[in-house]
Amino acid sequence: MFPQQRAMAHECLKLAPLKPRLPMIDKLAKAARDPVLAWAWAYSRWCPQRAVKRATALARRAGLRQPHFVLSFDCDTDADSAVVPAMHARLRSGGLSPLYAVAGEVLAAAANDYRAIAEEGAVFLNHGFRRHAARDSASGDVTSTYFYGDVSEAEWQDDIRRGAEAVGDILGQRPDGFRTPHFASFESPRDLMALWQFLSELGYRYSSSTRPLFGLRHGPFFTRAGIVEFPVSGCLTEPGQILDSWGLIRRGDGTSRRLLEELRAYLALMETGQPGLLNLYLDPADVADDEDVLKMLTRFAPFAAKDFASVLGRADHG
């Protein structure tokens, strides 16, 4: 940890003492494997308002001069695929064209539906090939089943290659962006560098595979091994917490209440014109039937970027 960061963390400790909770201890233990990430975690937890100001400063430093919004959906189960056509049409009517990260086997199982939205201009990320989540048909519970951190380097590299082939064969697109399965499960410095180097060798341009802590440390996007990494965004009230439906709905109280609160706060901030990037990802099955969420998402249409590449263009980043 750099001296300046250590001093900032100590100052935050004085301002807002930590209330012990077991989940927080687990997060701290994981973040401590990377000292800089540990600092980012502490700063986001103890100084959320200052973390938001830091995010604005880092966005300005990255070349952003206004607020930007990128919406993506991770489609990991057939239940996600089943609701995508109607949800996509609803969002398109509201001025949005989301990105989609679909595991290759899931993509193949609903090829016609995904092909239809691709023909309308939807952009797809490579999300690997193998199914990495299983949904219980009775309870609706989703279980994670396949992690890059649990397999050999050769195996996850093969999964990336096969994921790209699925996008190409089924949709006729060559993905220039990638997202790993399961945020926070493959993010050690060694793993990420190996990932970025491999993606660079394959000709990818960007990745969106890291948590908000990386954004707090490095900014809304940063370049490693020739790959521009876009961390997903965190909650304004808790910047280290991913702003997504998995954490706020499925692992929350089962409602969209907190998700809507966080989105309203982001919208109010963006309407002030402060530079920044809201990189929001959701799971379709969690929100497709929630008209309040869909209506809220369309309110971000004035700030929407078509994809990550267009954000780079607006920032004169290449």
Secondary structure, DSSP 8 states (H G I E B T S, - for coil): --HHHHHHHHHHHHHS-----HHHHHHHHHHTTSHHHHHHHHHHHH-HHHHHHHHHHHHHHTT--SEEEEEEEEE-SHHHHHHHHHHHHHHHHTT---EEEE-HHHHHHTHHHHHHHHHTT-EEEE--SS--EEE-TTT--EEE---GGGS-HHHHHHHHHHHHHHHHHHH-----EE--SSTTSS-SHHHHHHHHHHHHHTT--EE----HHHHHHH-S-EEETTEEE----B-SSSTTSB-SHIIIIIIIISSSHHHHHHHHHHHHHHTTT--EEEEEEE-HHHHTT-HHHHHHHHTTGGGB-SSHHHHHHHTT--
